[in-house]
Amino acid sequence: MMNDVIEHIGISQLDVKDSFFSSLIEDYEGFEGWFEKKSYQGEKAYVLRENGVQGFLYLKEEDESDDDITPKFEKKRRLKIGTFKINPHGTVLGERFIGIILKKMLEENYFECYVTVFEKQVKLIEIFEKYGFRLWGKKKNGELVYVKTLEKKNNIFTDFPCIQLEGNNKFVLSIYPKYHTRLFPFSKLDTERSHKIEDLSFTNTIEKVYLAGMAGMEKIQSGDMLVIYRTAEWGKPARWNSVATSICTVVERKHISEFNNIEEFIKYCGKGTIFNGLELEELWQFKKYPHIIK
């Protein structure tokens, strides 16, 4: 993960005595031994380090049955979320890690992924459920087992990263380069290797908010597909740096006139927009971009 604030690094590069791991040591008997073993084996994890560890994700492939889970796991190739923890700090970091998990499912052809969590981990369970993890059963130690498959059930969020290609309209949506890669970090171009992917809410969140003023946007409806088109950089030929990079599903479209006041407008845009509070206030005042798409 070149030039990314989230590093894919050896577990041996981390210190289990970092306060970040204290709750894991407390909740999971033998965690320190597991950490030492994985370090010795050269295993890697996805890690955010800013004034100590702030996020940790360890993934592994399994291809076996498991009698410790009820109902029993039959022998099957699965992606296991072995260890996952974040320190919430207002940047929707959890969704960025969910994106990493689901990207790996697609790229490495895993049909099934699972995670074990304790019932007290309410916020973690909420984000897993939002993106299609469903309660399967329990382990003998009381942990809940949540499973996600790539089976589509006609729900924009739980089906993600799968998309529905039939029964909807398709549109091309152009985005300037200065916004594109900050909004879609997984879609940066080879020519953007110097771009540093940061720990920002609109970068991390899976649910983006796009404001625009182009004619015809009133035709866009929930469930439609948007092909994200990165426009050419100023002064450079389009054939070398303009390209379709991503596909999104529309959750909903609103017109700025539907909001009663600026507070409603800013709250709706939330953490998914690249515009800051002052910029949103200006957009509200002058109605430059009246169409808002999630």
C-alpha positions in Angstrom: 0.0 0.0 0.0 2.5 2.6 -1.3 2.1 6.1 0.0 -0.8 5.2 2.2 -1.3 6.2 5.8 -2.5 2.6 6.3 0.5 0.4 6.0 0.7 -3.3 5.2 3.6 -4.2 7.5 5.1 -7.0 9.5 3.6 -7.5 12.9 7.2 -7.7 14.2 7.5 -4.0 13.5 4.9 -3.3 16.3 5.2 -3.4 20.0 2.5 -5.5 21.8 3.1 -3.2 24.8 1.6 -0.3 22.9 -1.5 0.8 24.9 -3.6 0.1 21.8 -3.3 -3.6 22.4 -4.3 -3.5 26.1 -8.0 -4.3 25.5 -7.1 -7.2 23.1 -4.8 -8.6 25.8 -7.6 -8.2 28.3 -10.3 -9.8 26.1 -8.4 -12.6 24.4 -6.4 -15.0 26.6 -3.1 -15.8 24.9 -3.1 -12.7 22.7 0.5 -11.8 23.6 1.6 -15.4 22.6 -0.4 -15.1 19.4 1.3 -11.8 18.6 4.8 -13.2 19.3 4.0 -16.2 17.1 2.7 -14.1 14.2 5.7 -11.8 14.5 8.1 -14.8 14.3 6.3 -16.2 11.3 6.7 -12.9 9.4 2.9 -12.3 9.2 1.7 -8.9 8.1 -1.2 -6.7 9.2 -2.9 -3.5 7.9 -1.9 -0.8 10.4 -2.6 2.9 11.0 0.1 4.5 13.1 -0.3 8.1 14.3 1.0 8.8 17.8 1.0 5.1 18.3 -1.2 2.4 16.7 -4.7 3.6 15.9 -5.9 0.8 13.7 -5.0 -2.9 13.2 -6.4 -5.5 10.8 -5.1 -9.0 10.4 -6.5 -11.2 7.7 -5.9 -14.9 7.0 -7.1 -17.6 4.6 -8.8 -20.7 6.1 -9.7 -23.9 4.3 -11.0 -26.1 7.1 -14.0 -27.1 9.2 -14.4 -25.7 12.7 -16.2 -27.7 15.5 -15.7 -24.8 17.9 -18.4 -22.8 16.1 -22.2 -23.6 16.4 -23.6 -24.3 13.8 -20.4 -26.0 12.7 -18.3 -24.5 9.9 -18.0 -27.1 7.1 -14.7 -27.3 5.2 -14.6 -24.4 2.8 -12.1 -21.7 1.7 -12.8 -18.5 3.7 -11.3 -15.2 4.5 -11.0 -14.8 8.2 -10.8 -11.4 9.9 -8.4 -12.6 12.6 -7.9 -9.4 14.6 -9.6 -6.0 14.0 -9.5 -3.0 16.2 -9.6 0.8 15.7 -9.5 3.8 18.0 -12.4 5.9 16.8 -11.4 9.5 16.2 -14.0 11.0 13.9 -12.6 9.9 10.5 -14.8 6.9 9.7 -11.7 4.8 9.9 -13.7 1.6 10.3 -15.2 1.9 6.8 -11.7 2.3 5.3 -10.7 -1.1 6.8 -14.0 -2.6 5.7 -13.1 -1.5 2.2 -9.7 -3.2 2.5 -11.5 -6.5 3.6 -14.0 -6.4 0.8 -11.4 -5.5 -1.8 -9.4 -8.5 -0.8 -12.5 -10.7 -1.1 -13.0 -9.6 -4.7 -9.4 -9.6 -5.8 -8.6 -13.0 -4.3 -11.9 -14.7 -5.1 -13.2 -15.4 -1.6 -17.0 -16.0 -1.7 -17.2 -16.0 2.1 -15.6 -14.0 4.9 -16.2 -14.2 8.7 -15.3 -12.4 11.9 -15.8 -13.2 15.6 -16.8 -10.5 18.0 -17.9 -10.2 21.6 -21.5 -9.0 22.1 -20.2 -5.9 23.9 -18.5 -4.7 20.7 -21.7 -2.9 19.6 -20.2 -0.3 17.2 -18.1 -2.9 15.5 -21.1 -5.2 15.0 -23.1 -2.3 13.6 -20.5 -1.6 10.8 -20.2 -5.2 10.0 -24.0 -5.6 9.8 -24.3 -2.5 7.6 -22.1 -4.1 5.0 -23.7 -7.5 4.9 -22.2 -9.6 7.7 -25.0 -11.7 9.3 -25.0 -13.6 12.6 -24.1 -17.2 12.0 -23.8 -18.5 15.5 -21.4 -18.7 18.5 -18.0 -20.0 19.5 -17.6 -21.9 22.8 -16.0 -18.9 24.4 -19.1 -16.9 23.8 -17.9 -14.9 20.8 -20.5 -14.2 18.1 -19.7 -15.4 14.6 -20.7 -13.1 11.7 -20.4 -14.2 8.1 -20.6 -12.3 4.8 -20.9 -13.8 1.3 -20.9 -12.3 -2.1 -24.5 -13.4 -2.7 -26.6 -10.5 -3.9 -29.8 -9.7 -2.0 -30.9 -6.5 -3.7 -29.6 -4.2 -1.0 -27.1 -1.5 -1.8 -25.2 -1.7 1.4 -25.3 -5.4 2.3 -24.5 -6.4 -1.3 -21.4 -4.1 -1.4 -19.0 -4.5 -3.1 -21.2 -6.4 -5.6 -23.4 -4.2 -7.8 -26.7 -4.7 -9.6 -26.3 -4.2 -13.4 -29.9 -4.8 -14.5 -33.0 -2.8 -14.0 -31.3 0.6 -13.5 -29.9 3.5 -15.5 -26.2 4.2 -16.0 -24.6 7.6 -16.0 -21.0 8.9 -16.4 -20.0 11.4 -13.6 -16.9 13.5 -14.2 -14.7 14.5 -11.2 -11.8 16.9 -11.3 -8.4 15.3 -10.5 -7.9 17.4 -7.4 -11.0 15.8 -5.9 -10.9 12.3 -7.5 -8.2 10.5 -5.7 -8.9 12.0 -2.3 -12.5 10.6 -2.6 -11.6 7.3 -4.3 -8.3 6.2 -2.8 -8.5 2.7 -4.2 -8.7 4.2 -7.7 -5.6 6.3 -8.0 -3.7 6.2 -11.2 -0.1 4.9 -11.6 0.9 8.4 -12.4 -0.3 9.5 -8.9 2.2 7.4 -6.9 3.3 10.5 -5.1 -0.2 11.1 -3.8 -0.4 10.3 -0.1 -3.7 8.7 1.0 -4.6 10.3 4.3 -6.8 9.5 7.3 -9.7 11.7 6.3 -13.4 11.1 6.7 -14.3 11.6 3.0 -11.4 9.3 2.0 -12.3 6.6 4.5 -16.0 6.4 4.1 -17.5 4.0 1.6 -20.6 6.2 1.3 -19.5 9.3 -0.7 -21.5 12.5 -1.1 -21.2 14.3 -4.4 -22.4 17.9 -5.0 -22.8 19.2 -8.6 -24.6 21.6 -10.9 -24.6 19.7 -14.2 -27.8 19.7 -16.3 -29.7 16.4 -16.4 -28.7 15.2 -12.9 -32.4 15.4 -11.9 -32.8 12.1 -13.8 -30.6 10.1 -11.4 -32.5 7.8 -9.1 -31.8 5.5 -6.2 -30.2 2.3 -7.5 -28.8 3.8 -10.7 -25.1 3.2 -11.5 -22.5 6.0 -11.8 -19.3 5.5 -13.7 -16.8 7.8 -12.1 -14.7 9.6 -14.8 -11.5 11.3 -13.7 -11.0 14.3 -16.0 -7.7 15.3 -17.6 -5.3 17.4 -15.6 -4.9 21.0 -16.8 -2.6 21.2 -19.8 -2.2 17.5 -20.2 -3.7 15.3 -23.0 -6.9 13.5 -22.0 -5.7 10.3 -23.7 -3.0 9.9 -21.0 -4.7 10.9 -17.8 -8.5 10.9 -18.1 -10.1 7.6 -17.4 -13.1 5.8 -15.9 -11.9 4.6 -12.5 -14.8 3.4 -10.4 -18.5 2.3 -10.3 -20.9 3.5 -7.7 -24.5 2.8 -6.8 -26.8 5.8 -6.0 -28.4 5.6 -2.6 -30.4 8.7 -3.2 -30.4 12.1 -4.9 -31.6 15.4 -3.3 -32.0 18.9 -4.5 -30.7 21.7 -2.2 -34.2 23.2 -2.1 -35.4 20.1 -0.1 -33.5 21.2 3.0 -35.2 23.6 5.4 -32.0 25.3 6.6 -28.2 25.2 6.4 -27.9 22.9 9.4 -30.0 20.2 7.7 -27.9 20.6 4.6 -24.5 20.3 6.3 -25.7 17.4 8.5 -26.9 15.5 5.4 -23.6 16.0 3.6 -21.9 14.7 6.7 -18.5 13.0 6.5 -18.9 11.9 2.9 -18.2 15.2 1.1 -14.8 16.7 0.3 -16.0 20.2 1.1 -15.4 21.6 4.6 -17.9 23.5 6.7 -17.0 27.0 5.4 -17.2 25.7 1.8 -20.6 24.1 2.4 -21.9 27.4 3.9 -20.9 29.1 0.7 -22.5 26.5 -1.5 -25.7 26.8 0.6 -25.7 30.6 0.1 -25.0 30.7 -3.6 -26.6 27.3 -4.6 -23.7 26.7 -7.0 -24.1 22.9 -6.7 -27.8 22.2 -6.2 -27.7 18.5 -6.7 -26.5 16.2 -3.9 -25.9 12.5 -4.5 -25.1 9.8 -2.0 
